[in-house]
């Protein structure tokens, strides 16, 4: 997970750039509900993200959390919406309003497999592990990447890696108009990490040499 706004902008900037776990410092909650599998959102507010997701080309879409506070732990694609890059603030305000929102105190992590695509003129959040953007026939079809932000990190850990089909790179990682220049570096992947085509699923995956 261009994983926007205190919470939405945090997840989106990390998602679509990987970042390390963040810890909420807002109002604490009872320990019984402070579990990584619990929704950290406000429990019921939803918006029609489809009205904010029209697009014409790669780079216009970003992923944002579907609830105001997001989720504790790493989000799944079902926890995310995808909207056009210039509608992220509108999406956030519709979920949270313009005032402060008390959120549970819990670890917020990113998911490097989540990205945003412009499909059929509409933004879509995808998990590349099961999406056509990782479909493959041979290992040569696949490549490693640190998350799915337009600017890839220069270095990172195994947990921040994903694997995609090489010819899907442009659609998944084209920068939005408001994003600046990327760092002038060549990413350095963990020594034993590699991208391969899973013979059973026919999807690219992150693997490790013995």
Buried (B, 14 or more C-beta within 10 A) or exposed (E): BBBBBBBBBBBBBBBBBBBEEBEBEBEEBEEEEBEEEBBBBBEEBEBEBEEBBBBEEBBBBBBBBBBBBBBBBBBEBEBBBBBBBEBBEBBBBBBBEEEEBEBBBBBBBBBBBBBBBBBEEBBBBBBBBEBEBBBBEEBEBBBBBBBBBBBBBEEBEEEBBBBBBEEBBEBBBBBBEEBEEBEEEEBEBBEEBBBBBBEEEEBBBBBEEE
